[in-house]
């Protein structure tokens, strides 16, 4: 007798999106992946058949759920294994509490919920059992479990700087002193910035991140040669110091860069009487000004180097999020005319190909192009330097077609393409990370809701608060058209885009001939070189037939043209 066993860990979206630094994001991804791996390894020990995902020998990411098949096991034994998985996951979570603090333990134990479902495979009907186990799990997830903090009284006090849901347990130096004066029970830790306070859940995310990336500013600067960055160790200790706007007293105070001045001030106070402290304060302010000036001089040399090498610095980076289209339909065997008797085989081959694709993704999205946060199953989240954005998108799509789509179509004689849709957000490094992550998820949903799917939805979030949004379809072809337009804009002024928008914004669907003629006239006026105007216009009109979406995409291109090298 065989059974399907489906296990999942929740919540996922909030756990990932509630991140202030890249470390928080990496930490959340790694914790979720580890939990799935622990559950899979316990099942593997019992001799199960892995279905989705399959265990890997390398450092792979895993989604927050897994499906296995138990053979020659009764249902009571499977329930015991499920309880063992839950116990081991709780043990793993307790192990993240390096402070041995009861409040941290309470936060992390009560945050996650584990759901699982079992379905018997009758008459070798795998598809029916799979549909049933999915339905059972969905039903189980409708029941929400929670435990009230404080023995039923809840929590009152200063809330976490990241999630705003639970009380602060770990605080930075400045906040720690403030909360201690109020006789609140908090712990200090140097991984927390000055005025920041974290709950147990947000603390373990940051503390347990293996990656060393601190800020999205690092991604924005990745296209610059390492030799230049390492030439300025004073700035290189914090990537945000490569931006002049951060070389200020307030930024230095927030990040504790006035240690030398603080020590001198402390010694001065110890030596002089209270009446003479004014002199100490003057010297203290002078010391801070000199320290800032020292950084400004180094920054000027850095900018001179960039100008000499004709390198362009940008404050913007891109986030890419995608997953497979219609995954529920594909897994249920309801798409592509998949033979009903081959659903199990399809699941196993799909798992294998997705693992291969995840490995390929990590070789595509790495320095200097970007960093991969997770690539598990058909899901991907990564940060990309905008100078490599379209190359990365094209490579990802081509690898998906080669490893996943074409392989499955050939193996199972599928009548449809197995595609993915993506959200791309281009944001300033100072834009709150949690906001950017919510926007990229929104962009991904919009791409999936487009008529043909297999699309990319772009958001450009300017620092001013203005944003642009556009959707492109038929990824590989349109990316080539966009790259062609971008290349042309290096030689001509992009002012024709805003002029065209102003002229036609009151017309819902202007005639294509009229648009082409006016576009030709505007480009000729903007052209200072011998540009192939006919080819440029053809590339522009291949992007989209809808004028409003075309203008939005052109504005995205215009923005990138001004920011890219």
PAPA-122222 format. One line per 5 residues: number of its first residue (from 1); for each residue x, y, z of C-alpha. Coordinates in steps of 0.001 Angstrom, whole numbers. Each point is the difference from the previous one (the first is absolute). Layout:
N
NUM> X Y Z  ... $
//
This chain:
565
1> 0 0 0  1340 3444 -993  -740 3494 1269  811 3504 -1140  1246 2313 2757 $
6> -15 3785 -524  1649 2278 2579  267 3791 100  1378 2754 2246  -1816 3331 379 $
11> 98 3014 -105  2355 685 -2899  -801 3325 -1674  31 2065 3210  3082 -1797 1315 $
16> 1942 899 -3159  -1397 3475 -726  454 1299 3565  3663 781 -611  1943 3208 508 $
21> 3430 -1170 -1184  1166 -2569 -2537  1208 -2071 2952  -3584 -264 1283  -1148 -1205 -3411 $
26> 2765 -2585 -344  -610 -1187 3561  -3732 -551 -576  635 -1897 -3246  2643 -2223 1615 $
31> -2192 -826 3032  -2972 -1034 -2183  2241 -2067 -2271  1608 -1747 2990  -3402 -947 1432 $
36> -1084 -1646 -3258  3336 -1840 -214  -377 -1317 3585  -3474 -1343 -796  1176 -1592 -3256 $
41> 2979 -1697 1673  -2201 -1553 2706  -2313 -1345 -2724  2994 -1224 -2041  1208 -1985 3004 $
46> -3336 -1841 -80  613 -1053 -3604  -2531 2273 -1707  -119 949 -3666  773 3709 -327 $
51> -2353 1665 -2418  235 3766 410  2626 1318 635  2854 -2515 -13  2943 214 2388 $
56> 3192 1402 -1425  3605 -681 944  1020 3648 -417  -1135 3137 1829  -3422 278 -1660 $
61> -3017 2051 1029  -3259 -1793 683  -3601 1276 -118  -2121 77 3169  -1797 -3272 -810 $
66> 817 -3535 -1098  -1846 -3034 -1349  1123 -3626 532  -1448 -3474 -508  22 -2542 2834 $
71> -95 -3674 -998  -772 -2891 2360  -751 2338 2899  -3303 199 1839  -1636 3348 644 $
76> 808 -25 3746  3706 -376 -754  -140 2939 -2445  -1718 2138 2660  2831 -823 2423 $
81> 2548 1062 -2637  -1948 3260 -514  122 672 3752  3730 -802 17  542 2559 -2794 $
86> -1872 2639 2038  2078 -805 3124  3253 237 -1974  -1002 3294 -1573  -780 1474 3419 $
91> 3370 -1267 1233  1675 1673 -2996  -1794 3297 713  1016 -116 3674  3587 -513 -1140 $
96> -122 3374 -1780  -413 1668 3403  3693 599 769  -920 2282 2930  -1949 -2771 1796 $
101> -2668 2607 631  -3506 -1219 827  -1659 2892 -1810  1911 -728 -3242  -993 -3659 297 $
106> -3637 935 573  -4 2287 -3062  1521 -2496 -2437  -1948 -3042 1257  -3334 1813 -291 $
111> 763 1556 -3383  47 -3085 -2233  -2839 -2420 -638  488 -3446 -1561  -2752 -1561 -2104 $
116> -32 -3443 -1568  -2421 -2322 -1785  -69 -3686 -960  -1832 -1671 -2892  -138 -3681 -919 $
121> 875 -1031 -3560  -2838 -2358 -981  46 -2143 -3156  3332 1554 -945  -1849 3278 -684 $
126> 2735 2489 885  -1779 3000 -1547  -3113 -472 2132  2123 -405 3155  1965 3162 -852 $
131> -3165 2070 -562  -1345 -1314 3308  3146 745 2039  101 3556 -1406  -3670 468 898 $
136> 551 -1394 3508  2976 2305 622  -1958 3045 -1225  -2770 -946 2453  2467 -420 2852 $
141> 1504 3450 -692  -3417 1585 526  465 -737 3698  2281 2606 1547  1872 -880 3186 $
146> 1396 2625 2351  1158 402 3574  -499 3227 1917  3259 1473 1338  441 709 3701 $
151> -2231 -2804 1237  -3039 1421 -1752  658 3664 844  1822 815 -3228  3035 2264 -378 $
156> 211 3655 956  3082 2062 -719  2376 1192 -2735  -653 -1875 -3264  2542 -1446 -2437 $
161> 1546 2479 -2459  -505 -2410 -2927  -3326 -1817 393  -1703 2250 2587  -1870 -3062 1306 $
166> 1964 -1324 2982  1866 1691 2852  3680 953 -228  2262 -2641 1534  3378 991 -1511 $
171> 980 3652 -334  2823 2110 -1428  2219 1950 2374  -1995 3245 36  -3454 -1627 324 $
176> 1342 -2504 2546  978 2857 2363  -3384 1661 -502  -1985 -3173 739  2197 -923 2968 $
181> -821 3373 1597  -3658 -1029 -241  956 -3277 1740  -983 -2111 -3015  1616 -3407 -423 $
186> 2000 219 -3250  3347 -1314 -1259  2637 1946 -1935  1738 -1323 -3126  2489 1689 -2348 $
191> -1710 -1336 -3169  -2897 2355 766  439 3645 -1041  -96 2835 2553  -3710 794 311 $
196> -1330 -3321 -1255  -1882 -2592 2055  -948 -3480 -1231  -2412 -2683 1151  1107 -3635 284 $
201> -1121 -930 -3529  1701 2933 -1760  3137 -447 2120  546 -3655 -979  -409 912 -3677 $
206> 2808 2530 177  2247 -2003 2309  -154 -3202 -2022  573 1447 -3481  3051 -1654 -1576 $
211> 420 2599 -2761  2010 3100 852  -1971 2481 -2139  -1236 2890 2129  -1581 2538 -2327 $
216> -1652 249 -3401  2587 2740 -688  2497 -2858 -535  -2148 -1310 -2868  -261 3474 -1565 $
221> 3823 238 1  793 -3530 -1223  838 1088 -3555  2956 2057 1275  3344 -1848 -58 $
226> 1161 -1532 3304  3396 1646 -400  -1627 3429 375  -2119 -966 3013  2925 -1606 1833 $
231> 2127 3069 -675  -2146 1875 2532  -248 -2178 3149  -1330 2942 2006  -3121 24 -2197 $
236> -37 -3707 -825  -871 -980 3597  -3541 1269 -707  -1267 103 -3596  -2276 2962 774 $
241> 3094 2152 608  606 -94 -3762  -2950 2406 -228  704 3609 1051  -3439 415 1595 $
246> 1078 -2350 2804  3212 1788 962  -1755 2028 2677  164 312 3784  -3477 -1518 429 $
251> 893 -3114 -2046  3310 -409 1842  -1681 336 3392  -2665 -2538 -963  2646 -2527 -1089 $
256> 2473 678 2811  2791 1400 -2231  1043 2604 2571  1619 -2496 2387  3291 1933 139 $
261> -1821 3293 703  -2184 -1679 2629  3055 -1336 1819  1709 3425 -35  -3146 1665 1290 $
266> -303 -2526 2819  3628 591 1066  -514 3765 -135  -3085 -220 2250  1919 -2068 2545 $
271> 2849 2544 180  -1952 3272 130  -2530 1346 2449  -3664 439 -890  464 3733 -610 $
276> 2599 -681 -2694  -2013 -2559 -1986  -831 2591 -2658  3594 -238 -1222  -348 -3794 -235 $
281> -3153 366 -2096  1718 2397 -2387  2897 -2410 -458  -2449 -2864 -444  -1873 1804 -2800 $
286> 3311 995 -1615  1151 -3642 87  -3224 -1139 -1691  314 2652 -2702  3614 -1025 -702 $
291> -1008 -3661 -179  -2731 787 -2554  2414 2138 -2027  2490 -2876 -84  -2677 -2245 -1591 $
296> -1031 2743 -2431  3578 327 -1288  183 -3762 -593  -3401 77 -1709  1207 2769 -2350 $
301> 2986 -2154 -1039  -2402 -2900 -627  -2205 2168 -2262  3080 1291 -1846  1021 -3607 -694 $
306> -3464 -798 -1374  64 3053 -2279  3476 -859 -1233  -1078 -3546 -851  -3310 1255 -1426 $
311> -2000 -2114 2429  -3536 905 1014  -1257 -372 3567  -3681 -715 634  -2145 -53 3140 $
316> -2458 -2523 -1470  -161 -3801 -63  -2538 -2578 -1213  -1882 -2802 1769  -1308 -2952 -2020 $
321> -2666 -2398 1250  -1576 -2733 -2109  -1708 -3353 161  -1570 -2434 -2458  -3330 842 -1622 $
326> -3065 -2113 877  1997 -2287 2305  -3159 -1352 1629  -1421 -980 -3381  3266 -1582 -1154 $
331> 435 -2003 3220  -3610 -1209 -175  633 -1230 -3554  -2663 2322 -1461  2237 1868 -2463 $
336> 1925 -879 -3136  -2084 -3146 -746  2104 -1972 2472  -941 -3688 118  -1913 -633 3239 $
341> 2062 -3069 795  3286 1959 -169  -668 2678 2645  2328 -1607 2544  2765 -374 -2593 $
346> -571 3619 -1036  431 1147 3632  3253 -1921 369  1508 1239 -3288  -1149 3559 744 $
351> 1709 -120 3429  3227 -1200 -1568  -39 2675 -2725  -858 2778 2453  2980 -1023 2125 $
356> 2231 246 -3087  -1508 3369 -840  630 1286 3560  3683 -936 -352  193 1829 -3343 $
361> -1701 3075 1505  2663 313 2700  2717 9 -2659  -1845 2755 -1904  -941 2275 2913 $
366> 3241 449 1897  2579 2748 377  474 2364 -1786  -3437 -459 -1596  -1880 -420 3266 $
371> -811 -2342 2879  -2459 -2887 295  -2090 8 3169  -1815 -3245 -769  -519 -2248 -2987 $
376> -2162 -2891 1193  -2534 -1908 -2068  -1398 2358 -2618  428 3038 2289  2782 2548 -255 $
381> 926 3202 1803  3168 1896 -803  1601 3445 -75  1622 1173 -3231  2213 2937 -930 $
386> -2020 2005 -2556  2868 -64 -2528  -526 -3771 -347  -3797 -76 395  -1083 -857 -3552 $
391> 2873 -2430 -558  -966 -1836 3203  -3704 -109 -924  827 -1381 -3440  2370 -2637 1411 $
396> -2559 -1085 2620  -2706 -397 -2649  2301 -1901 -2375  1146 -2358 2780  -3603 -582 1078 $
401> -961 -913 -3561  3033 -2253 -434  -88 -1839 3352  -3689 23 958  -2375 838 -2863 $
406> 1616 -1776 -2965  948 -3064 2077  -3557 -448 1337  -1597 583 -3416  2220 -2617 -1571 $
411> -319 -2533 2849  -3815 228 332  -1000 1275 -3451  -1654 3072 1543  -2201 2223 -2156 $
416> 853 3218 1898  3101 1821 1152  869 -131 3696  750 3682 662  779 2353 2863 $
421> -1011 3587 743  2145 2491 1865  -202 3206 1958  2901 2461 -250  343 3032 2257 $
426> 2688 2631 -554  443 1931 3243  2305 2468 1737  2262 -1622 2601  -1574 2191 2733 $
431> -3563 -1163 -766  -1134 -2236 2923  720 -3605 -930  -3337 -1301 1327  -1829 2445 -2327 $
436> 2099 -1123 -2990  -681 -3683 760  -3757 620 218  155 1885 -3314  1900 -2763 -1794 $
441> -2590 -2531 1206  -2726 2328 -1296  1844 292 -3338  270 -3789 -272  -3768 -357 573 $
446> -730 2605 -2681  2211 -1891 -2464  -1889 -3218 795  -3356 1750 -424  921 1266 -3480 $
451> -1815 -1611 -2927  2691 -2407 -1174  2069 -305 3204  3633 -773 -963  549 3701 740 $
456> 2108 2443 2020  -1512 2904 1911  2455 2851 624  -278 2580 2757  2399 2951 221 $
461> -175 1547 3489  1709 3371 -113  1308 1527 3192  -2339 2960 -539  -2976 -2338 517 $
466> -977 -63 -3700  -281 -3436 -1579  -403 -1549 -3442  -1480 -3375 -873  18 -1990 -3219 $
471> -496 -3617 -1120  1861 -1847 -2745  -980 -3381 -1468  1838 -2606 -2085  3041 537 2185 $
476> 2992 -835 -2205  -1181 1887 -3120  -1112 3111 1860  3134 120 2147  2028 97 -3229 $
481> -2162 2878 -1263  442 1888 3274  3772 -501 -108  0 1296 -3585  -1911 3146 1064 $
486> 2330 490 2982  3016 -208 -2299  -1506 2601 -2345  -676 2378 2893  3739 145 675 $
491> 311 2019 -3236  -3140 2134 45  -1960 2079 2503  -2838 -1853 1747  -2141 3187 109 $
496> -2189 -1380 -2835  -1612 -2379 2522  -1378 2717 2296  -1044 2125 -3012  -1894 -2909 -1513 $
501> -1718 -705 3322  -1147 3636 328  -1338 87 -3560  -2052 -3227 166  -968 -421 3660 $
506> -3643 1059 -624  -459 -2526 -2831  -890 -3527 1183  1242 -1915 -3052  1784 2220 -2511 $
511> 358 -1422 -3522  3257 -1879 -546  780 1897 -3246  -493 3354 1742  2239 -1094 2893 $
516> 2740 -1209 -2320  59 3219 -2000  127 2189 3109  2591 -2225 1618  2149 264 -3130 $
521> -224 3799 110  830 201 3742  2972 -2371 -273  1420 1973 -2946  -136 3144 2150 $
526> 1748 -1838 2896  2608 -1715 -2168  3471 1483 88  1608 -2967 -1791  -731 -2188 -2992 $
531> -2469 -2360 1762  -1935 -2677 -1884  -3400 1561 784  -2011 -2611 -1903  1513 -2893 2016 $
536> -472 1914 3260  -3696 625 -724  -510 -3671 -930  1638 -1096 3278  -2201 2420 1974 $
541> -3253 -1211 -1557  912 -3641 523  -2 591 3779  -3799 436 303  -3062 887 -2076 $
546> -1649 1840 2900  1094 3660 -39  -322 528 3785  2070 -3080 836  2503 820 -2765 $
551> 537 3485 1469  435 -1482 3470  2622 -2465 -1251  1780 2795 -1901  84 2051 3212 $
556> 1541 -2988 1813  2599 -195 -2799  567 3756 202  632 -201 3744  2390 -2939 -359 $
561> 1836 1722 -2842  790 2911 2317  1102 -2227 2877  1934 -2748 -1802  3688 14 -953 $
//
